[in-house]
Amino acid sequence: MDDDNYLYNAMIWALSIGIIIVIATLFLTKPAPESFTELYFNNHTSLPEYVNQADKYNYSFTIHNLENTLTTYNYSITTELYKLDYSCEKPDLYLESQNDNIVPTRKAESNDQALLIKEQNYNISFNYDLKQGNHIRFAFLGIDNKEKYAIDISNESYFITPEKIIIMNITKKANSHKFTIIVDKNSTTLKIDTDTFYLNTPKDYTIGFPSLQTIDTYAEIYNFVIDRQEAKQGVNIRIADAKYQDTTLKKIQKPQIIIQYTKYLSQDQPQPNEILYNKIFYQPIIQQQRIPTSIATYYSANPINLTSYSVLASFRPGINSMLKLGLENITAVYNMTTNNLTIETPDVLVEFNVTLMQYNNLIIDVNNNTAAISFNGINLLNVTGNNLFDAKPYLQTYNYVQVSEFSTKGNIVPVTINYKFPDVTTQSYAGLYTTQIIRSLSTPVVFQNPSNKTNQTLPENQDNLTIGLSDYDKQRLEDFFNREKINWTNYRIVATYMDKNNSLAITFRDLEKTMYAININDKNKTLSLAYTIDGIEYNISQTFTLVTVNRLVIDETNGTVTVNINDKTLTTPQLTNATNGLVAFDYQNITLLSAQAEDKDSNTIRIYKRQTNPECNPILVNRYIYNNDTTILDKHAISINGFVKFNESFDIAKVQIDLDNGEEVHFWVKSI
């Protein structure tokens, strides 16, 4: 028994000592109170989204010290202004076949982030041609590839959501149609041609990709545009297994001038036959007779080899000009002299009044041996021809006719034959840049003192600090200039615009400096040219006549630059640095209709186009930064009031608060 008591006492002492050790361990290893800092905007629900440049916008943020000790915080407030980059290529949307064979049904789905729509408000539009009663299905797919809503487009249209189907009867206007869907968080507007339908916005319509499907037969889809409110984004519609062919046309050109020799018979005195012969043979009188209309005929060397196809000519005629589109014995003629369209066949002659000086579409639509001829979407005549399966289309022009497209497209099989004129210029494309964007790319970022500026966060002094470009940025900038510049010896820059009381400026520059700059002031009707020769700056100007559509031409030949606006011309002395540069366009508050540069030696045209892509990186225009520090007691907080005010051009801006411990909050605004 004593042994048992001894054992029990030992166990009790051991347990007691163990409990004491555990308690001591827990006490000694007790974790310290959690320490952190809260940083947040006080009015996060009322922060501005869209801003005007002239207005001031207030905000406030709070720093809450939960670090369990007195803490000094260094904080910075940064405002960054960005311009959107419009130089990116358009994304592709591929219409894929449903199997390995060429079948009528095609579907286009994409997970390309450039096509991802995340906005609550957006528009999508495209043109389409219905062939032989087929239909198109447009759908909006979530990231899980499930349809959020869809529209079946045919002579009857259906709006489809997971919950319901709505039938909409549309009027069939012509073969060519336009589809537009306008979505916001409250309502959806659907437009098909001139018919408009108003619907409730489908549930969960954001964050998704557009999808297309052509059903039953091949339908053509083009001009696909996504409008994200901030910018419009063009999309390339690709057909993965379509047969695209480029065929160079043959050309027959009749001479414009006929040279005639007139016998030398006018003599005062009779002459020996030998003298008269020499005069007639070696000294003839030459007469030049100009043909009133110069005729050029372009024809395809290869037959079409399709049973159902459309031959299209899109053209803009000049004064007293004529265009003839033909398939062997079927001919359609557009005659500018009589202001009508004439359809000529062996048995039928039809005339149709037309409007002058605009782009027109003349189409011959063939099914087997029957051809329907239409002009600007209006069917004029159905005729029958022989051997149209292997026909060779031709185009004939009289005087000056500008042809933008001459092609054959299959109605059932997706085959497109693009006819290329032998003397048409080669085209390339470039981004449409402003001098401000180029300057921001080639200038180091300057952190500015905001105290004396309207763009500021808080009124506090700070020294300017310039950060130089990194080697990587320098290389990117050099690559950008090499890609975008023109290095032609003889070139012509043409810009057409429509405006009153504003200005257009075109600058030619390299990485280092501006070579010359042209400024057009419509308000004062003044054309000026600034340039530098041997380090000396020159500026010449004169007035010009303002018209509805103005045309500026910069013509450079071996260093001599000639500038013409409408009816006025400026010519400079020879400029040794007028080549190998990048062209920038500044055109605020005007309508820039077109801009292009032409290499006069190689007959190459570079077309400047404004394109946007959400994956493009915005370009930093300017940055304003304010630094300060504050000391906060434990469990205390401080609220700081600030404001932003903009008076310079930008597309989007970011206001960000940073603490030295890595905490940050920010918000974005968009310029109205």
Summary of the structure (lengths in Angstrom):
residues: 672
radius of gyration: 36.3
end to end distance: 96.6
largest distance: 174.7
contacts: 1965
relative contact order: 0.17
helix: 11%
strand: 53%
